[in-house]
């Protein structure tokens, strides 16, 4: 079963070679969802087979769960990508060569994500996330418009700043480990010998690592890249960044937090994560109220949800950590559905401005329904999984002595929910404008797009009712992240 450690990395790399050699056409277009399905199957097999390691790769319960998150988001996104790319080619925004480059870069992105969650070494984890930064920069600027290029550069500059901070933190943690008699950046060794690390050096290292990886997770204060990148990137890329990139970046934060709690006690990481969480929620609430662009709106929503996950990590109890991990999966599913949906809206209306989209329900019932239910899932209404995870975080927060932070977060979440409902209702409701033009014609979905939209919502609803076999995996992952000295 050790071969399944390499499968999630090898599969997208092979698919990338396929797109490099054969380009993009109707036959190769469906290679991406096929590979994503195989990735999900290998992630499930790894979870069933239990922990294992081979060299610089290691799979434990947390890694296995994160592989499922990345693979599920990849499956939904790549399933809807061929119809989306065909629409872009038909509209003249892209060519077959652009589609081939897009598909190749997406596969490289998935390989870096899977490498990051399977890395047994903090240095390898850093390299994988830095590689993802390079790949996604090309994806963000794919259309090569002035706005897209500016967004790509902003993404590179801010995230490179974060990654540079994380690199410095990695060097300092390695220094602390070497002086503790156990040099190296093996995550298991760092966790096992955390009590021997120099507290002063470790404190600086942890702060740099959390802020650095937090920048890639879209957390304040280095969050400004996210709405710009989401608004200019192709919508499948925005879905992958929201559901996979942010989740994997926060996975790195969780790995660092385990070491920090054992070396410094829970107080230091708790305070740092709580400040970043509340700052992120406040930024999202403030800027969503007057938002005019629905892709940027979803970007600020991602800042909110990663802020909520950060709050759960700050609480730090097994219930809070399990809820945080479930929240990452639920957020990935909901955001995939919404970005697939708004991608179709953008192609039909030709604008990402909220006030340019009216009466969507009158011309595309299925699309409008999926977007509407996607927003309801995003704000945490039952039966969707985000309701269960948010309820778990709130319970853990009030029970864990962080009622003040949890109460503040709930108030900000109400503001955000009201803003999301208000903006979305204006897009969905009302009469469809009459007259010639594409915007007045009915919106039809391809079978693949419809399956991705409905399948993502159903998966989120099922997880909200019963986590099923994931419950034991979530429990095991939470136990790994809540070790006591």
Secondary structure, DSSP 8 states (H G I E B T S, - for coil): -THHHHHHHHHHHHHHHHHHHH-S-TTGGGHHHHHHHHHHHHHHHHHHH--EEETTEEE-HHHHHHHHHHHHHHHHHHHHHHHHHHHHHHHTS--HHHHHHHHHHHHHHHHHHHHHHHBSBHHHHHHHHHHHHHHHHHHHTTT--HHHHHHHHHHHHHHHHHHHHHHHHHHHHHHHHHHTT--S-BHHHHHHTGGGS-HHHHHHHHHHHHHHHHHHTT-TTS-THHHHHHHHS-HHHHHHIIIIIHHHHHHHHHHHHHHHHHHH-HHHHHHHHHHHHHHHHHHHHHHHTT--BHHHHHHHHHHHHHHHHHHHHHH-SHHHHHHHHHHHHHHHHHHHHHHHHHHHHHHHHS--BGGG---HHHH-HHHHHHHHHHHHHHTT-TTSHHHHHHHHHHHHHHHTT-HHHHHHHHHHHHHHHHHHHHHHHHHHSS----SSSGGGS-----HHHHHHHHHHHHHHHHHHH--TTHHHHHHHHHHHHT---
